[in-house]
Amino acid sequence: MFDIDKWQEILSTIKKNKMRTFLTGFSVAWGIFMLMILLGSGNGLSNGVSENFTRDAINGMWLWSGKTSIPYQGMKEGREIKLTNDDYDIIKDIPGIDKTSGRYFIRGNMFSYGSEYGSYTAITCHPDLQEVESIDIVEGRFVNEIDIREARKSVVLGKDIYDALFKGKNAIGEYVRVNNIPFKVVGICKEGGGTRHRNAYIPVTTGQRVFNGSNRLHNFAVTVDAKTIEESQAIETAVREQVAQKHKFDATDESALGSYNKLEDVMQTMKIFQAIEIFIWIIGTGTLIAGVVGVSNIMLIVVKERTKEIGIRKAIGASPASVIGLILLESILITTVAGYIGLVLGTGLMEGINFFVEQQYAASAATNGGNGETIFRNPTVDLNVAVMATVLLVIAGTIAGYIPAKRAASIKPIEALRDE
Amino acid sequence: MISLSNVHKSYAMGSSKLHVLKGIDLHIAHGEFVSIMGSSGSGKSTLLNILGILDNYDEGTYHLNGKLIKNMSEKQAAQLRNEMLGFVFQSFNLISFKNAMENVALPLYYQGVNRKKRNKIALEYLDKMGLLPWANHLPSEMSGGQKQRVAIARSLISKPKIIFADEPTGALDSATSFEVMDILQDINKEGITLIIVTHEHDIAAMTQKIIRLHDGKIAEILENGELKDWKHQYKRELEIA
């Protein structure tokens, strides 16, 4: 196998048949290159989106009340369901519910500090909301249990509100007016996975008391302790049933109690990505098959073209094995080198794109405190896959060369010589 | 050296069979210079191919150097060709992408001679043919006579016992033809058996023995001394016709 003279003979043949070498090599290099780009792009898209998802609590669930749309136990539809602090206590203790936060909608949203003012949203909540909505504290703290118990007039400002009202000055301990009622700033926060931070958070009990809400709550944000979509749905159903029982409405009435289960959404999106991945693999396989056909085709032509040469070699004493060896080693050498070139170019391009994307990401993250915006990340291919694909093409080229080479080598030299 | 007995060969031509050789008995001794003549279709090239183990035969026996040549594997045949036989073809059959030196050196590659050594030997043989300045030229850059001389050098380099030449002058003009024949005569003087196929009687007249084939059979064998007579007879035949 390793015979310097044989390789010299092969190399000199390759050197003197540049076009043939180029065509064979190109079809292999191109196939691998396209495959790398395709798989890399698919991976990049998949990585980017799943990263965006994991930034939020993917097991979040939201519930909100409305009017019934189904008659229940003799009661007409259109009845308004009013959730209260009692419901909070119920939901909190349902097995599988991890974090719970209730919200009471307050009217008006005028924030002012000194001569600065602006219109923002004040969200009343329990401390657990921080986990449910992945709120990051920039400074100070979030709403805590003492705030809830004592209904303290504390407020956690979104970064944008802080920037607008305080313009970089110290805010912690200062008082801002929300609908003309002074609240003490206890923290500054950012919303996970978002680019705008225009919400302020105040304790739900304070909201109810200050803004005449008595014990009313409008919606709940909870996290669900579930591993699978089925588990998550079961917990959702349990919550709906408990609340429905208390308020006497049909548990399936989406209008009386609306609910949104994020895990379900995530799972669905993941399914779409699985589908995209399968699609990419199908196209990738197609590309590979096209490459295999291309290589095989060229090898067939190459052997056909060399029939006379084979005849001459045999007439002057070449054994069939040496003729086949010559053609196959040449084919393997060309396809391997070309495959490697395609691999390097494809990987190089994807790494270049990766570098560019990471810079974009870093730039957007810098303006947004670590939460970069991108749907395309780390667009690289598993090296094993790439190497396997190259090996496959090399093998295909070898087989495609072997069959006609064997035939050409076993026919009588005189017939090969007659071939023009 | 060469001994044929009742050799038959036919080719399948679609559904019908073309019986080319119909029982050839032939003996060629070591060091002879033989030409095979005959009209086209008489089977002369087929006979040469069988003698050169480039083709097989259907019936009869062929002994080369006392060894029966029948149903040989391609590998054995290739080895035998490489060690004992040299070939010169009408269409030269040089490898187009190799230069003169590499073409000449190729048989030595299959004998396992290393590159440096075989190229050196190839240059010696090219020098003998007066082609040293053309050593690095491709076949496409050479004239027919030069190509045939390269081919002869290639057939000689493996020091064969027998050289087979199929219409070696067929693609050459008469002046070049005689040059090539001179070279072949010199080779024969060195003791190598030469068998050529030709349809030109003046070429055949330069050999020691003429085998005339007619319709797949040997019509007559003329020895050197009879050549002159034969030439007259041949001319008479032409005049009558």
Interface residues (C-beta under 8 A of the other chain):
Chain A: D5 Q8 E9 S12 T13 K16 N17 K308 E309 G311 I312 R313 K314 A315 I316 G317 A318 S319 P320 A321 S322 A409 S410 K412 P413 I414 L417
Chain B: N49 G52 L54 D55 N56 E74 K75 A78 Q79 R81 N82 E83 F87 F89 N93 L94 I95 S96 F97 K98 E102 L106 P107 Y109 Y110 Q111 G112 N114 R115 R154 S155 S158
